[in-house]
Amino acid sequence: QTANVKAIIAATKKAGMDERAAVVSIATALQESKLENLGHLGDRNDHDSQGLFQQRPSSGWGTVEQITDPEYSTTAFLKGLKQVDGWRDMPLTKAAQTVQVSAYPDHYAQWEQQAADLVAQHWNS
């Protein structure tokens, strides 16, 4: 999971975005996959969701190969986040939900402190 945290941070920096973007991304990945790059889970799968962000090929996020690549999936998430007006100033759970369109929109908030701690720990490493 630490490698995935570092991959999310690296992709965030590469996209020219700040620590807040990394916190939103990591909190989202914590909720969606517990920071595990999940493949297809068979009957336990939510539709065709895969990867750190549980993105769906059928929803236009990319191919299975792309969305199970941490850099690609983070970049795709961040592209969506950039399109959310005022995302930096809104509650994390609202910013994440606007991008993810989850059936559980309030669940992202519980991960904000852990995500912030992870970013503080790894941003400069």
N, C-alpha and C positions, 0 to 999 in steps of 0.2 A: 504494500500500500504506500510506503514511503516513496518508492520509485514513481508511483502514479501521482503523488502530491508534487514531486519535483517536475514531472512531465507537464502537469497542469500549469505550474508556475512558469516554466520555461516557455510554454506556448503563449501564456498571457503576456510575458515580456516581449516575445517575438511579435505579437499582435500590437505592441505599443500601448498596452493597457496597464493600469496600475494595480496596487495591492488590493483595493476594494473589488476589482474585477476577479482577482484570484480568490478572494474570500467567497464571493458569490458562486464561483465555479466549483470550488472545493466543497462548499456546503451542499450544493446541488448533487455533486457526485457522491457525497456521503449518504444523502437520502436515497438516491437512485440505485447505488450499487455497493455502498460501504467502501468505496474506493477500490473495488475489484473490477477488473476489466472482463465483464461477464460475456460469455458466448451465449448461444441459444440454449435455453434451459428446458426444452421440451415442454411437457405439460405445465410446468411451473412458470413458463415464460408469459409475459404480458404482451400478447400479440407477437410482434417480431422485434421487440426491443432488445438491444444489445449494447455492450460497452459500458464505459464508466458513467455515461449520462443516460443510459437506457434509451438511446435514440433509435428510431425506426426507419429502416430502408423504405418501407411503404409510405412513410410520411415525408420523404424527400431529404432526409438527413445525409444520405450517401449510401454507398454499398456496404455490405457486411464488413468487408476488408477495411474500408475507410472508417466506419464508426467504431471498430474495435482497435483502431490506432489512437492512442491517447492524445497525440498532438493534433491529429485531424479532428477528433471529436471535440476537443477543447476549443479549437479554432472555430468549429461550426457553432458551438454553444455561444462563444464570444461574439460571433457575427450576429447572432440573434439578439444578444444582450445589447450590443451597440445600437440596435434599432428601437430599443425601449426608451422613449423620452423620459429623462429624469431618473434613470435607473440608479445612479449614485446616491440620490437623496431619498429614495423610497425604501420601505422595509425590504430586507433581503428576500423574504419569502414571496413578496409581490413581484420583485424583479425576476427571480428564478421561475416563478409560475408563469409569468408573461411569456417567457421563452419556452418553457417545457410543456405547458398545458397539461398538467398532471391531474389525475382524479383526486389527489390529496393535496390541494394547494397550500395548506398551512403547515405541512410537515417539514418544509425546508428550514423554518426558523429555529428548530431545536438544534441544528448543527452549526449555527453561526459562530458561537464562541469557540468551538473546537476548530472550525475552519480558520478563524482569525488567529488562533494559537499556532496552527500549522503554518500559516503564511508567515507569521512573525518568526517562527523557528527556521524556515527554509528559504525565505525570500532572498537573503543575501548569501546563501551557501552555494 
